[in-house]
Amino acid sequence: MQAAVFSDFSFWVFLGLAVLGVAAAGCGRAAWARAVGLAALLAGLAFTGGVCAQTGRPPLGGALESLGYMALVLATLAFGSQFGPGANRPLVALAWGAVVLLLFILVWVPRRVNPDWFIYHYTWNRAFFMCRLLAMPLLFYSALIALAWPGRDGDGEMRRLLITRSRRFLLLGTAVFLLGEVSGFYWCLSWRGDYWLWNRNFLESTMIFLLASAALHLPPKLAANPRALRLAYGPPGLLGMGAFLVHQVTESFL
């Protein structure tokens, strides 16, 4: 009970600080933005830790666990975006805005932990859920970077840095996503699950993989065009996160 109260309190603190993170990024005061970002990141750690204390396991399923964990990953990326030569105010604002989006969904869907199904105790099941929940924000962050880099008349060096970063996160997110898919295949095979039946989850997973693969293997002429890269790097993360949010919202009310 105490863990539930603590996680709910830290949730509201996390959400409020994430909103402040968007405002701080827009104001352009780096020191203030970093201070707010660090506070939000700590609140996110407290929130996720409270949820883990309730369940006695990592966050694996359900809106509260999955969206809270993905918001923490995006908060970490948003905070890290404020440092280094590739620091970019629009990207920081977009990343904190993504955190606000995920947490705002939890304002109006039931905030309850997922039932502790017996399958959660097995390694391959945990690997599937954890990889899926990590891959989605990584792919989404790659899409946010693509949206944030300057246009044709903008800073060419900044655009080059952000294009490189977007590609790296697209590669990382795809690798983690495929690792999760392999874990899921082994889980279904061992438990005689529905791995031989086609459903909308498999369709969405295939679409995400095909879009990411196409973006990472563009012809040289298109790969040298920032507009083509922006169009290619955005869909995997946007589609993946969009489909995931639809699943979580609809399942929360069933």
KAZIDA-V67588 format. One record per backbone hydrogen bond with DSSP energy under -0.5 kcal/mol. NH is the residue of the N-H (numbers start at 0). CO is the residue of the C=O. Records with the same first field share a line. If there is no record, write none. Layout:
NH = CO / CO
//
This chain:
4 = 0
5 = 1
6 = 2
7 = 3
8 = 4
9 = 5
10 = 6
11 = 7
12 = 8
13 = 9
14 = 10
15 = 11
16 = 12
17 = 13
18 = 14
19 = 15
20 = 16
21 = 17
22 = 18
23 = 19
24 = 20
25 = 21
26 = 22
27 = 23
28 = 23
29 = 27
32 = 28
33 = 29
34 = 30
35 = 31
36 = 32
37 = 33
38 = 34
39 = 35
40 = 36
41 = 37
42 = 38
43 = 39
44 = 40
45 = 41
46 = 42
47 = 43
48 = 44
49 = 45
50 = 46
51 = 47
52 = 48
53 = 49
54 = 50
55 = 51
56 = 51
59 = 57
63 = 111
65 = 61
66 = 62
67 = 62 / 63
68 = 64
69 = 65
70 = 66
71 = 67
72 = 68
73 = 69
74 = 70
75 = 71
76 = 72
77 = 73
78 = 74
79 = 75
80 = 76
81 = 78
82 = 79
86 = 83
87 = 80
91 = 87
92 = 88
93 = 89
94 = 90
95 = 91
96 = 92
97 = 93
98 = 94
99 = 95
100 = 96
101 = 97
102 = 98
103 = 99
104 = 100
105 = 101
106 = 103
107 = 103 / 104
108 = 104
111 = 109
113 = 60
116 = 114
119 = 116
120 = 117
121 = 118
125 = 121
126 = 122
127 = 123
128 = 124
129 = 125
130 = 126
131 = 127
132 = 128
133 = 129
134 = 130
135 = 131
136 = 132
137 = 133
138 = 134
139 = 135
140 = 136
141 = 137
142 = 138
143 = 139
144 = 140
145 = 141
146 = 142
147 = 143
148 = 144
153 = 150
155 = 153
158 = 154
159 = 155
160 = 156
161 = 157
162 = 158
163 = 159
164 = 160
165 = 161
166 = 162
167 = 163
168 = 164
169 = 165
170 = 166
171 = 167
172 = 168
173 = 169
174 = 170
175 = 171
176 = 172
177 = 173
178 = 174
179 = 175
180 = 176
181 = 177
182 = 178
183 = 179
184 = 180
185 = 181
186 = 182
187 = 183
188 = 184
189 = 185
190 = 186
191 = 188
192 = 187
196 = 193
202 = 198
203 = 199
204 = 200
205 = 201
206 = 202
207 = 203
208 = 204
209 = 205
210 = 206
211 = 207
212 = 208
213 = 209
214 = 210
215 = 211
216 = 212 / 213
217 = 214
221 = 218
222 = 218
223 = 219
224 = 221
225 = 223
228 = 224
229 = 225
230 = 226
231 = 227
232 = 228
233 = 229
234 = 230
235 = 231
236 = 232
237 = 233
238 = 234
239 = 235
240 = 236
241 = 237
242 = 238
243 = 239
244 = 240
245 = 241
246 = 242
247 = 243
248 = 244
249 = 245
250 = 246
251 = 247
252 = 248 / 249
253 = 250
//
